[in-house]
Amino acid sequence: MKVAIIGTGAMGRWFIGFAKQNLGEVVVADAIAAKAERVAREFGANYGSVPEAAAEAELVLVAVPISKTPEVIKSLAGQVQRGTLLADVSSVKSDVIEAMQTIEAKIELVSLHPLFGPGATSVKGKDFVAIPVKAGKRYAALKHRLLELGARVTEMDAEDHDRLMAIIQCMTHFVLLTYLNALKSMKELKRAEKFRTPMFATLLDLAKTVFAGNLELYGELQVHNRYARVVRSSLLEACRSLDVAFSAGNVKSLKASFKEALAPWKSAEVKNAYKRMYELFEEGKT
């Protein structure tokens, strides 16, 4: 399969390496031609302009910022061959799917979301969400290859995707970004880091990983996922409720709140999570 990767950011670069190793011949393109050339040379891949790359490929994978993905998808629809699979890897799907649904060209259209970042070394054990708009043999072949490599592929619609990612991504990032913002005002932070309780060490290490990620992506997720504000509001309301309870010394209501929060999980799951935290802590991995 001949693959065109449009975009040379962190995930675009990851997919260049992945496609070259697992899918076939790769051509790299970017709005900045010099960047495409430089990255292609780094990976030992071919490069070209966006229209050239799109016209030659059987799979065109768009890896550009969330805000730009719909317009890029629409512009590419008229440049690809008949039967080409045109896909994206955006983390927010509603606008992308709306754009795909307006395309009348005789091509395959599928929106993909790899639920991992460029730190992944393989797709084995990793999740992909797929939203098929117009799927055919090329999507079937790509899905088969991902499954063959040990990935999990789950198909759903755009609304389900964005609702779930509001919890999985938007809320998680918001918690960590809020924690980091609060920490910067703590004058005793450096001293506190010397005294490592398992929970503090684990959370602090997790929060630090935010700095290794894409801050533009974190911001776009909060802005473009229409359900992000809902989960942020839920989180802030939970903070206010806990603050009121603690300020009033109301331990009984706190216990009731925690009991309700634990309802989705069995006791064994909680104990196993606690055990895993200590295993990592004692191995010096947090």
C-alpha positions as CSV (number, residue, x, y, z in Angstrom):
1,M,0.0,0.0,0.0
2,K,1.3,3.4,-0.9
3,V,0.8,5.8,2.0
4,A,0.8,9.6,2.1
5,I,1.3,11.3,5.5
6,I,0.1,14.9,5.4
7,G,1.6,16.8,8.4
8,T,5.0,16.4,10.1
9,G,4.1,17.1,13.7
10,A,4.8,14.6,16.5
11,M,2.0,12.2,15.4
12,G,2.6,12.7,11.7
13,R,6.3,11.7,12.3
14,W,5.1,8.7,14.4
15,F,2.9,7.5,11.5
16,I,5.7,8.0,9.0
17,G,7.8,5.5,10.9
18,F,4.9,3.2,11.5
19,A,3.7,3.2,7.9
20,K,7.2,2.7,6.5
21,Q,7.7,-0.3,8.7
22,N,4.2,-1.9,8.5
23,L,2.2,-0.6,5.6
24,G,4.4,0.0,2.5
25,E,5.9,2.9,0.6
26,V,5.6,6.3,2.2
27,V,5.5,9.8,0.8
28,V,5.6,12.8,3.2
29,A,4.0,16.2,2.7
30,D,3.5,19.3,4.7
31,A,2.2,22.8,4.1
32,I,5.9,23.8,4.7
33,A,7.7,22.0,1.9
34,A,11.2,22.4,3.4
35,K,9.9,20.7,6.6
36,A,8.5,17.8,4.6
37,E,11.8,17.3,2.8
38,R,13.8,17.4,6.0
39,V,11.5,14.9,7.8
40,A,11.3,12.6,4.8
41,R,15.1,12.5,4.6
42,E,15.3,11.7,8.3
43,F,13.0,8.6,7.8
44,G,14.4,7.6,4.4
45,A,11.0,8.3,2.9
46,N,9.9,10.1,-0.3
47,Y,8.4,13.6,-0.1
48,G,6.4,15.9,-2.3
49,S,3.9,18.7,-2.3
50,V,0.5,18.0,-0.7
51,P,-1.3,17.6,-4.0
52,E,1.5,15.4,-5.4
53,A,1.5,13.1,-2.4
54,A,-2.3,12.8,-2.3
55,A,-2.6,12.0,-5.9
56,E,-0.1,9.1,-5.7
57,A,-1.4,7.3,-2.6
58,E,-3.8,4.6,-1.8
59,L,-4.1,5.7,1.8
60,V,-3.9,9.4,2.6
61,L,-3.5,10.1,6.4
62,V,-4.0,13.6,7.6
63,A,-2.1,14.4,10.8
64,V,-2.6,18.2,11.3
65,P,-3.9,20.3,14.2
66,I,-7.6,19.6,15.2
67,S,-8.7,23.1,14.0
68,K,-7.2,22.5,10.5
69,T,-8.3,18.9,9.9
70,P,-11.8,19.5,8.4
71,E,-10.6,22.0,5.8
72,V,-7.6,19.8,4.9
73,I,-9.8,16.8,4.5
74,K,-12.2,18.7,2.2
75,S,-9.3,20.1,0.1
76,L,-7.8,16.7,-0.4
77,A,-11.0,15.0,-1.5
78,G,-10.6,16.4,-5.0
79,Q,-6.9,15.6,-5.2
80,V,-6.9,11.9,-4.5
81,Q,-7.4,8.9,-6.8
82,R,-10.8,7.2,-7.1
83,G,-11.0,4.5,-4.4
84,T,-8.3,6.1,-2.2
85,L,-8.8,5.8,1.6
86,L,-8.7,9.4,3.0
87,A,-8.4,9.4,6.8
88,D,-7.4,11.6,9.7
89,V,-6.0,11.1,13.2
90,S,-7.7,14.1,14.9
91,S,-8.6,13.7,18.6
92,V,-12.0,15.5,18.1
93,K,-14.4,14.1,15.5
94,S,-17.7,16.0,15.2
95,D,-16.4,18.7,12.8
96,V,-14.3,16.2,10.8
97,I,-17.2,13.8,10.3
98,E,-19.4,16.7,9.2
99,A,-16.8,17.7,6.6
100,M,-16.5,14.1,5.4
101,Q,-20.2,13.7,5.0
102,T,-20.2,16.6,2.4
103,I,-17.7,14.9,0.2
104,E,-19.2,13.3,-3.0
105,A,-16.0,11.9,-4.5
106,K,-15.8,8.1,-5.1
107,I,-13.3,7.6,-2.3
108,E,-13.2,5.8,1.1
109,L,-13.6,8.1,4.2
110,V,-12.7,7.0,7.7
111,S,-11.8,9.0,10.7
112,L,-9.3,7.3,13.0
113,H,-8.1,8.2,16.5
114,P,-5.1,6.4,17.9
115,L,-5.5,6.5,21.7
116,F,-1.8,7.0,22.4
117,G,0.9,9.6,21.7
118,P,4.2,9.6,19.9
119,G,5.9,7.9,22.8
120,A,4.5,4.5,21.8
121,T,6.9,2.0,20.4
122,S,4.3,-0.2,18.7
123,V,0.5,-0.5,18.3
124,K,0.4,-3.8,20.2
125,G,-2.1,-3.6,23.0
126,K,-3.1,0.0,21.9
127,D,-6.6,1.2,21.1
128,F,-7.8,2.9,17.9
129,V,-11.2,4.3,17.5
130,A,-12.6,4.3,13.9
131,I,-15.5,6.2,12.6
132,P,-16.3,4.8,9.1
133,V,-18.1,7.3,6.9
134,K,-17.6,5.5,3.5
135,A,-15.5,2.4,4.2
136,G,-14.4,-0.2,1.6
137,K,-11.6,-2.6,0.9
138,R,-8.8,-0.3,1.7
139,Y,-10.1,0.4,5.2
140,A,-10.8,-3.3,5.7
141,A,-7.1,-4.0,4.7
142,L,-5.8,-1.3,7.1
143,K,-8.0,-2.5,10.0
144,H,-6.9,-6.1,9.3
145,R,-3.2,-5.0,9.5
146,L,-3.7,-3.1,12.7
147,L,-5.4,-6.1,14.3
148,E,-2.7,-8.3,13.0
149,L,-0.1,-6.1,14.7
150,G,-2.0,-6.5,18.0
151,A,-4.0,-3.3,18.1
152,R,-7.6,-3.0,19.2
153,V,-10.0,-1.2,16.8
154,T,-13.4,0.0,18.0
155,E,-15.9,1.5,15.7
156,M,-18.4,4.1,16.9
157,D,-20.0,7.4,15.8
158,A,-18.6,10.9,16.2
159,E,-20.8,11.9,19.1
160,D,-20.0,8.8,21.2
161,H,-16.3,9.4,20.5
162,D,-16.4,13.0,21.6
163,R,-18.4,12.3,24.7
164,L,-15.9,9.6,25.7
165,M,-12.9,11.6,24.9
166,A,-14.2,14.5,27.0
167,I,-13.8,12.1,30.0
168,I,-10.7,10.2,28.8
169,Q,-8.7,13.2,27.5
170,C,-10.2,16.5,28.3
171,M,-10.9,15.8,32.0
172,T,-7.6,14.0,32.6
173,H,-5.6,16.8,31.0
174,F,-7.5,19.4,32.8
175,V,-6.9,17.7,36.2
176,L,-3.1,17.5,35.5
177,L,-2.9,21.1,34.1
178,T,-4.8,22.4,37.1
179,Y,-2.5,20.4,39.5
180,L,0.6,21.8,37.8
181,N,-0.8,25.4,37.9
182,A,-1.5,25.0,41.6
183,L,1.9,23.5,42.4
184,K,3.8,26.5,40.9
185,S,2.4,28.7,43.6
186,M,3.6,26.4,46.4
187,K,6.8,27.8,47.8
188,E,7.7,24.6,49.6
189,L,7.4,22.4,46.4
190,K,11.1,21.7,46.1
191,R,11.3,20.6,49.8
192,A,8.2,18.6,49.4
193,E,9.6,16.6,46.5
194,K,12.3,15.2,48.8
195,F,9.6,13.4,50.9
196,R,8.0,10.9,48.5
197,T,4.8,9.3,49.6
198,P,3.5,6.8,46.9
199,M,0.5,8.9,45.9
200,F,2.4,12.2,45.8
201,A,5.2,10.7,43.8
202,T,2.9,8.9,41.4
203,L,0.7,11.9,40.7
204,L,3.7,14.3,40.4
205,D,5.4,12.1,37.9
206,L,2.1,11.8,35.9
207,A,1.7,15.5,36.0
208,K,5.2,16.1,34.7
209,T,4.4,14.0,31.6
210,V,2.2,16.9,30.5
211,F,5.4,18.9,29.7
212,A,6.5,16.2,27.3
213,G,3.2,16.4,25.3
214,N,1.8,18.9,22.9
215,L,0.4,22.0,24.7
216,E,-1.4,23.2,21.6
217,L,-3.2,19.8,21.4
218,Y,-4.3,20.1,25.0
219,G,-5.7,23.5,24.3
220,E,-7.5,22.4,21.1
221,L,-9.0,19.5,22.9
222,Q,-10.6,21.8,25.4
223,V,-11.8,24.3,22.8
224,H,-13.0,22.0,20.0
225,N,-14.6,19.1,21.9
226,R,-18.1,20.4,22.6
227,Y,-18.4,18.2,25.7
228,A,-15.2,19.4,27.3
229,R,-16.9,22.2,29.2
230,V,-19.4,19.8,30.6
231,V,-16.7,17.6,32.2
232,R,-14.8,20.7,33.4
233,S,-17.9,22.0,35.1
234,S,-18.5,18.6,36.8
235,L,-14.9,18.6,38.0
236,L,-15.1,22.1,39.4
237,E,-18.4,21.4,41.1
238,A,-16.9,18.3,42.7
239,C,-14.0,20.5,44.0
240,R,-16.4,23.1,45.4
241,S,-18.5,20.4,47.1
242,L,-15.4,18.8,48.7
243,D,-14.1,22.2,49.8
244,V,-17.4,23.0,51.5
245,A,-17.4,19.6,53.3
246,F,-13.8,19.9,54.5
247,S,-14.3,23.5,55.6
248,A,-17.4,22.5,57.6
249,G,-15.6,19.5,59.1
250,N,-18.3,17.3,57.7
251,V,-16.7,13.9,57.6
252,K,-19.9,11.9,57.4
253,S,-21.0,13.5,54.1
254,L,-17.4,13.0,52.8
255,K,-17.7,9.2,53.6
256,A,-21.0,9.0,51.8
257,S,-19.6,10.9,48.8
258,F,-16.6,8.5,48.6
259,K,-18.8,5.5,48.9
260,E,-20.9,6.7,45.9
261,A,-17.8,7.5,43.9
262,L,-16.5,3.9,44.4
263,A,-19.7,2.3,43.2
264,P,-18.4,1.7,39.6
265,W,-15.5,-0.4,40.9
266,K,-15.3,-3.6,42.8
267,S,-13.2,-3.8,46.0
268,A,-10.7,-6.1,44.2
269,E,-10.1,-3.5,41.5
270,V,-9.3,-0.8,44.1
271,K,-6.9,-3.2,46.0
272,N,-5.1,-4.1,42.8
273,A,-4.7,-0.4,41.8
274,Y,-3.2,0.3,45.3
275,K,-0.9,-2.7,44.9
276,R,0.3,-1.6,41.5
277,M,1.0,1.8,42.8
278,Y,3.3,0.4,45.6
279,E,5.0,-2.0,43.1
280,L,5.9,0.9,40.9
281,F,6.9,3.1,43.9
282,E,9.2,0.4,45.4
283,E,10.8,-0.4,42.1
284,G,11.7,3.3,41.9
285,K,9.5,3.9,38.8
286,T,7.7,6.8,40.4
